[in-house]
Amino acid sequence: MSDYNGPERRHKARIYEPFPVKVRGVERQGQAFEEDTLVENLSASGVYLHLPLNVEQGAKLFLVIQFLGAQSSDGIVARVAVRGVVMRVEPKADGSYGLAVAIWHHRFL
């Protein structure tokens, strides 16, 4: 989470839950990757997550977010597939990167 403590400035409400997410894309060195991590927060228009890989601003990513606790009576867990673009990359002290990803398209699986 950010160190900002002022009033919320975003236009869309955010959910601050650590949902599991599988991220696919291409890192800064040109290597394709698939990484499991956690969503830090999400809204209808964006997702914020951490990756151990350096990804360029403007990179296109594919995400599959699993909504824990949203299990149907037949045991199926709700998931959403997201295509998005990296809008911001924040280097973290531990060597990971915080990524703000704008959602271009989504569909429920």
Contacts in CASP RR format, 6 or more apart in sequence:
PFRMAT RR
TARGET T0000
AUTHOR 0000-0000-0000
METHOD contacts of the structure
MODEL  1
MSDYNGPERRHKARIYEPFPVKVRGVERQGQAFEEDTLVENLSASGVYLH
LPLNVEQGAKLFLVIQFLGAQSSDGIVARVAVRGVVMRVEPKADGSYGLA
VAIWHHRFL
1 16 0 8 1.000
1 40 0 8 1.000
1 41 0 8 1.000
8 14 0 8 1.000
10 43 0 8 1.000
11 45 0 8 1.000
12 43 0 8 1.000
12 44 0 8 1.000
12 45 0 8 1.000
12 46 0 8 1.000
13 43 0 8 1.000
14 41 0 8 1.000
14 42 0 8 1.000
14 43 0 8 1.000
15 41 0 8 1.000
15 42 0 8 1.000
15 43 0 8 1.000
16 40 0 8 1.000
16 41 0 8 1.000
17 39 0 8 1.000
17 41 0 8 1.000
17 42 0 8 1.000
17 68 0 8 1.000
18 38 0 8 1.000
18 39 0 8 1.000
18 40 0 8 1.000
19 38 0 8 1.000
19 39 0 8 1.000
19 42 0 8 1.000
19 65 0 8 1.000
19 66 0 8 1.000
19 67 0 8 1.000
19 68 0 8 1.000
20 36 0 8 1.000
20 37 0 8 1.000
20 38 0 8 1.000
20 39 0 8 1.000
20 65 0 8 1.000
20 66 0 8 1.000
20 68 0 8 1.000
21 36 0 8 1.000
21 37 0 8 1.000
21 38 0 8 1.000
21 39 0 8 1.000
21 47 0 8 1.000
21 49 0 8 1.000
21 63 0 8 1.000
21 64 0 8 1.000
21 65 0 8 1.000
21 66 0 8 1.000
22 34 0 8 1.000
22 35 0 8 1.000
22 36 0 8 1.000
22 63 0 8 1.000
22 64 0 8 1.000
23 33 0 8 1.000
23 34 0 8 1.000
23 35 0 8 1.000
23 36 0 8 1.000
23 37 0 8 1.000
23 49 0 8 1.000
23 51 0 8 1.000
23 61 0 8 1.000
23 62 0 8 1.000
23 63 0 8 1.000
24 32 0 8 1.000
24 33 0 8 1.000
24 34 0 8 1.000
24 35 0 8 1.000
24 61 0 8 1.000
24 62 0 8 1.000
24 63 0 8 1.000
25 32 0 8 1.000
25 33 0 8 1.000
25 34 0 8 1.000
25 55 0 8 1.000
25 59 0 8 1.000
25 60 0 8 1.000
25 61 0 8 1.000
25 62 0 8 1.000
26 32 0 8 1.000
26 33 0 8 1.000
26 55 0 8 1.000
26 59 0 8 1.000
27 33 0 8 1.000
27 53 0 8 1.000
27 54 0 8 1.000
27 55 0 8 1.000
28 53 0 8 1.000
28 54 0 8 1.000
28 55 0 8 1.000
28 56 0 8 1.000
29 54 0 8 1.000
33 53 0 8 1.000
35 51 0 8 1.000
35 52 0 8 1.000
35 53 0 8 1.000
37 49 0 8 1.000
37 50 0 8 1.000
37 51 0 8 1.000
38 49 0 8 1.000
38 50 0 8 1.000
39 47 0 8 1.000
39 48 0 8 1.000
39 49 0 8 1.000
39 65 0 8 1.000
40 48 0 8 1.000
40 49 0 8 1.000
40 50 0 8 1.000
40 98 0 8 1.000
41 47 0 8 1.000
41 48 0 8 1.000
42 48 0 8 1.000
42 65 0 8 1.000
44 103 0 8 1.000
45 102 0 8 1.000
45 103 0 8 1.000
46 100 0 8 1.000
46 101 0 8 1.000
46 102 0 8 1.000
46 103 0 8 1.000
47 63 0 8 1.000
47 65 0 8 1.000
47 82 0 8 1.000
47 100 0 8 1.000
47 101 0 8 1.000
47 103 0 8 1.000
48 98 0 8 1.000
48 99 0 8 1.000
48 100 0 8 1.000
48 101 0 8 1.000
49 63 0 8 1.000
49 98 0 8 1.000
49 99 0 8 1.000
49 101 0 8 1.000
50 92 0 8 1.000
50 96 0 8 1.000
50 97 0 8 1.000
50 98 0 8 1.000
50 99 0 8 1.000
51 96 0 8 1.000
51 97 0 8 1.000
51 98 0 8 1.000
51 99 0 8 1.000
52 95 0 8 1.000
52 96 0 8 1.000
52 97 0 8 1.000
53 97 0 8 1.000
54 89 0 8 1.000
54 97 0 8 1.000
55 61 0 8 1.000
55 86 0 8 1.000
55 89 0 8 1.000
55 97 0 8 1.000
55 99 0 8 1.000
56 86 0 8 1.000
56 89 0 8 1.000
57 86 0 8 1.000
57 87 0 8 1.000
57 88 0 8 1.000
57 89 0 8 1.000
58 85 0 8 1.000
58 86 0 8 1.000
58 87 0 8 1.000
59 85 0 8 1.000
59 86 0 8 1.000
60 83 0 8 1.000
60 84 0 8 1.000
60 85 0 8 1.000
60 86 0 8 1.000
61 83 0 8 1.000
61 84 0 8 1.000
61 85 0 8 1.000
61 86 0 8 1.000
61 99 0 8 1.000
61 101 0 8 1.000
62 81 0 8 1.000
62 82 0 8 1.000
62 83 0 8 1.000
62 84 0 8 1.000
63 81 0 8 1.000
63 82 0 8 1.000
63 83 0 8 1.000
63 84 0 8 1.000
63 101 0 8 1.000
64 79 0 8 1.000
64 80 0 8 1.000
64 81 0 8 1.000
64 82 0 8 1.000
64 109 0 8 1.000
65 79 0 8 1.000
65 80 0 8 1.000
65 82 0 8 1.000
66 77 0 8 1.000
66 78 0 8 1.000
66 79 0 8 1.000
67 77 0 8 1.000
67 78 0 8 1.000
67 79 0 8 1.000
67 80 0 8 1.000
68 77 0 8 1.000
69 77 0 8 1.000
70 77 0 8 1.000
70 78 0 8 1.000
71 77 0 8 1.000
71 78 0 8 1.000
72 78 0 8 1.000
78 108 0 8 1.000
79 108 0 8 1.000
79 109 0 8 1.000
80 106 0 8 1.000
80 107 0 8 1.000
80 108 0 8 1.000
80 109 0 8 1.000
81 106 0 8 1.000
81 107 0 8 1.000
81 108 0 8 1.000
81 109 0 8 1.000
82 101 0 8 1.000
82 103 0 8 1.000
82 105 0 8 1.000
82 106 0 8 1.000
83 103 0 8 1.000
83 104 0 8 1.000
83 105 0 8 1.000
83 106 0 8 1.000
84 101 0 8 1.000
84 102 0 8 1.000
84 103 0 8 1.000
84 104 0 8 1.000
84 105 0 8 1.000
85 101 0 8 1.000
85 102 0 8 1.000
85 104 0 8 1.000
86 99 0 8 1.000
86 100 0 8 1.000
86 101 0 8 1.000
87 100 0 8 1.000
87 101 0 8 1.000
87 102 0 8 1.000
88 98 0 8 1.000
88 99 0 8 1.000
88 100 0 8 1.000
89 97 0 8 1.000
89 98 0 8 1.000
89 99 0 8 1.000
90 97 0 8 1.000
90 98 0 8 1.000
90 99 0 8 1.000
90 100 0 8 1.000
91 97 0 8 1.000
91 98 0 8 1.000
92 98 0 8 1.000
END
